[in-house]
Amino acid sequence: MARVCAITGKRPVKGSSIHRKGQSKKSGGIGTHVTTITPRKFRPNLQRIRIKLANGGTKRVLVSVKAIKAGLVEKA
């Protein structure tokens, strides 16, 4: 099961964790330097909830919390 919101289509996006070392120029140093860049994922906050369908039935789907708070989904 893919981690994708059934309502908004939110999905994990790629990013980087950037490690910097050294004292900033503002603090009297010679500046910070990038030492490592590690790949990471930003995952949406998905919850598995039961929603009401148009035909009156119910179904369990993954929905982002942002969609639930916005009222885009009616819980069953």
C-alpha positions as CSV (number, residue, x, y, z in Angstrom):
1,M,0.0,0.0,0.0
2,A,1.5,3.3,-1.1
3,R,1.6,6.1,1.5
4,V,-0.5,8.5,-0.5
5,C,-3.5,10.4,0.8
6,A,-6.8,9.3,-0.9
7,I,-8.2,12.8,-0.8
8,T,-5.4,15.3,-1.4
9,G,-2.8,13.1,-3.2
10,K,-0.1,14.0,-0.7
11,R,2.8,11.6,-0.9
12,P,6.4,11.3,0.5
13,V,8.8,13.8,-1.1
14,K,12.6,13.5,-1.2
15,G,14.9,16.0,0.5
16,S,18.3,16.2,2.2
17,S,19.6,16.4,5.7
18,I,22.5,18.9,5.6
19,H,25.2,18.8,8.3
20,R,27.2,21.9,8.8
21,K,30.3,22.3,10.9
22,G,32.2,25.3,12.1
23,Q,31.5,28.6,13.8
24,S,29.4,31.2,12.0
25,K,31.0,34.5,10.8
26,K,28.4,36.3,12.9
27,S,29.8,34.6,16.0
28,G,33.5,35.4,15.1
29,G,34.4,32.3,13.2
30,I,35.4,31.8,9.6
31,G,32.0,30.4,8.5
32,T,30.2,27.1,8.5
33,H,31.0,24.4,5.9
34,V,28.9,21.5,4.7
35,T,30.4,18.2,5.8
36,T,27.7,15.7,4.8
37,I,24.5,15.6,2.8
38,T,22.3,12.6,3.6
39,P,19.1,11.8,1.6
40,R,15.8,11.6,3.6
41,K,12.1,11.6,3.0
42,F,9.4,14.0,4.2
43,R,6.4,11.8,4.9
44,P,2.8,13.2,5.2
45,N,0.9,12.6,8.4
46,L,-1.5,9.9,7.2
47,Q,-4.2,8.2,9.3
48,R,-6.2,5.1,8.4
49,I,-9.9,6.1,8.9
50,R,-13.3,4.8,7.9
51,I,-15.1,7.3,5.6
52,K,-18.6,7.5,4.3
53,L,-19.0,6.9,0.5
54,A,-21.6,8.6,-1.8
55,N,-23.6,5.3,-2.1
56,G,-24.0,5.1,1.7
57,G,-21.3,2.5,2.3
58,T,-18.1,2.8,4.3
59,K,-14.5,2.3,3.4
60,R,-11.1,2.4,5.1
61,V,-8.6,4.7,3.5
62,L,-5.4,6.6,4.2
63,V,-6.2,10.3,4.7
64,S,-3.8,13.1,5.6
65,V,-4.6,14.9,8.9
66,K,-4.7,18.2,7.0
67,A,-7.6,16.9,5.0
68,I,-9.4,15.6,8.1
69,K,-9.0,19.0,9.9
70,A,-10.2,20.9,6.8
71,G,-13.4,18.9,6.7
72,L,-12.8,17.4,3.3
73,V,-13.7,13.9,4.7
74,E,-16.7,12.7,6.6
75,K,-15.9,10.0,9.2
76,A,-18.1,7.0,9.5
